[in-house]
Amino acid sequence: MAIELTAQEMADAIQSLKKYFSTEVGEEIGDLRAKLLLDYFLKELAPLAYNRGVQDGEEFLRKRLEDLPATCFEAPFTYWTAKKKR
Protein backbone atom coordinates (compact mmCIF):
# COMPACT_ATOMS: atom_id res chain seq x y z
CA MET A 1 0.00 0.00 0.00
CA ALA A 2 1.63 3.21 -1.17
CA ILE A 3 1.71 6.11 1.24
CA GLU A 4 0.29 9.22 -0.36
CA LEU A 5 0.43 12.71 1.07
CA THR A 6 -1.98 15.54 0.50
CA ALA A 7 -0.70 18.59 -1.35
CA GLN A 8 -0.37 20.47 1.95
CA GLU A 9 1.45 17.58 3.64
CA MET A 10 3.80 17.35 0.64
CA ALA A 11 4.53 21.09 0.78
CA ASP A 12 5.13 20.95 4.55
CA ALA A 13 7.39 17.91 4.21
CA ILE A 14 9.44 19.58 1.46
CA GLN A 15 9.92 22.68 3.62
CA SER A 16 10.91 20.50 6.55
CA LEU A 17 13.50 18.63 4.45
CA LYS A 18 14.93 21.90 3.17
CA LYS A 19 15.20 23.24 6.72
CA TYR A 20 16.79 19.99 7.92
CA PHE A 21 19.45 20.09 5.21
CA SER A 22 20.15 23.74 5.88
CA THR A 23 20.38 23.34 9.66
CA GLU A 24 21.85 19.88 10.13
CA VAL A 25 23.88 19.32 6.97
CA GLY A 26 24.81 22.92 6.24
CA GLU A 27 23.68 22.63 2.64
CA GLU A 28 20.85 24.39 0.84
CA ILE A 29 18.67 22.22 -1.38
CA GLY A 30 15.91 23.34 -3.71
CA ASP A 31 12.32 22.24 -3.96
CA LEU A 32 13.04 19.67 -6.68
CA ARG A 33 15.82 17.92 -4.74
CA ALA A 34 13.71 17.95 -1.58
CA LYS A 35 10.73 16.48 -3.48
CA LEU A 36 12.87 13.76 -5.06
CA LEU A 37 14.29 12.89 -1.64
CA LEU A 38 10.82 12.84 -0.12
CA ASP A 39 9.55 10.60 -2.94
CA TYR A 40 12.43 8.22 -2.26
CA PHE A 41 11.67 8.12 1.47
CA LEU A 42 7.98 7.51 0.84
CA LYS A 43 8.64 4.66 -1.59
CA GLU A 44 11.65 3.05 0.06
CA LEU A 45 11.55 3.70 3.81
CA ALA A 46 8.03 4.70 4.79
CA PRO A 47 6.66 1.17 4.26
CA LEU A 48 8.93 -0.01 7.09
CA ALA A 49 7.30 2.41 9.53
CA TYR A 50 3.83 1.75 8.12
CA ASN A 51 4.20 -2.02 8.42
CA ARG A 52 5.57 -1.71 11.95
CA GLY A 53 2.58 0.43 12.90
CA VAL A 54 0.21 -2.18 11.49
CA GLN A 55 2.05 -4.95 13.38
CA ASP A 56 1.98 -2.97 16.64
CA GLY A 57 -1.72 -2.24 16.19
CA GLU A 58 -2.47 -5.89 15.49
CA GLU A 59 -0.53 -7.00 18.57
CA PHE A 60 -2.34 -4.43 20.72
CA LEU A 61 -5.74 -5.59 19.49
CA ARG A 62 -4.89 -9.28 19.85
CA LYS A 63 -3.89 -8.77 23.49
CA ARG A 64 -7.14 -6.93 24.17
CA LEU A 65 -9.19 -9.58 22.38
CA GLU A 66 -7.52 -12.39 24.35
CA ASP A 67 -8.73 -10.73 27.56
CA LEU A 68 -12.18 -9.93 26.17
CA PRO A 69 -14.05 -12.77 27.91
CA ALA A 70 -12.63 -11.81 31.30
CA THR A 71 -13.31 -8.14 30.72
CA CYS A 72 -16.76 -8.32 29.20
CA PHE A 73 -18.22 -11.48 30.74
CA GLU A 74 -21.35 -11.18 32.84
CA ALA A 75 -22.65 -14.32 34.52
CA PRO A 76 -26.29 -15.11 33.80
CA PHE A 77 -28.96 -16.03 36.35
CA THR A 78 -27.54 -14.07 39.26
CA TYR A 79 -30.76 -12.36 40.33
CA TRP A 80 -31.64 -14.87 43.05
CA THR A 81 -28.05 -15.25 44.24
CA ALA A 82 -27.67 -11.51 44.61
CA LYS A 83 -31.07 -11.24 46.32
CA LYS A 84 -30.04 -13.79 49.03
CA LYS A 85 -26.95 -11.71 49.89
CA ARG A 86 -29.05 -8.70 50.85
C-alpha positions in Angstrom: 0.0 0.0 0.0 1.6 3.2 -1.2 1.7 6.1 1.2 0.3 9.2 -0.4 0.4 12.7 1.1 -2.0 15.5 0.5 -0.7 18.6 -1.4 -0.4 20.5 2.0 1.5 17.6 3.6 3.8 17.3 0.6 4.5 21.1 0.8 5.1 21.0 4.5 7.4 17.9 4.2 9.4 19.6 1.5 9.9 22.7 3.6 10.9 20.5 6.5 13.5 18.6 4.5 14.9 21.9 3.2 15.2 23.2 6.7 16.8 20.0 7.9 19.4 20.1 5.2 20.2 23.7 5.9 20.4 23.3 9.7 21.8 19.9 10.1 23.9 19.3 7.0 24.8 22.9 6.2 23.7 22.6 2.6 20.9 24.4 0.8 18.7 22.2 -1.4 15.9 23.3 -3.7 12.3 22.2 -4.0 13.0 19.7 -6.7 15.8 17.9 -4.7 13.7 17.9 -1.6 10.7 16.5 -3.5 12.9 13.8 -5.1 14.3 12.9 -1.6 10.8 12.8 -0.1 9.5 10.6 -2.9 12.4 8.2 -2.3 11.7 8.1 1.5 8.0 7.5 0.8 8.6 4.7 -1.6 11.7 3.0 0.1 11.6 3.7 3.8 8.0 4.7 4.8 6.7 1.2 4.3 8.9 0.0 7.1 7.3 2.4 9.5 3.8 1.8 8.1 4.2 -2.0 8.4 5.6 -1.7 11.9 2.6 0.4 12.9 0.2 -2.2 11.5 2.0 -5.0 13.4 2.0 -3.0 16.6 -1.7 -2.2 16.2 -2.5 -5.9 15.5 -0.5 -7.0 18.6 -2.3 -4.4 20.7 -5.7 -5.6 19.5 -4.9 -9.3 19.9 -3.9 -8.8 23.5 -7.1 -6.9 24.2 -9.2 -9.6 22.4 -7.5 -12.4 24.4 -8.7 -10.7 27.6 -12.2 -9.9 26.2 -14.1 -12.8 27.9 -12.6 -11.8 31.3 -13.3 -8.1 30.7 -16.8 -8.3 29.2 -18.2 -11.5 30.7 -21.3 -11.2 32.8 -22.6 -14.3 34.5 -26.3 -15.1 33.8 -29.0 -16.0 36.3 -27.5 -14.1 39.3 -30.8 -12.4 40.3 -31.6 -14.9 43.1 -28.1 -15.2 44.2 -27.7 -11.5 44.6 -31.1 -11.2 46.3 -30.0 -13.8 49.0 -26.9 -11.7 49.9 -29.0 -8.7 50.9 
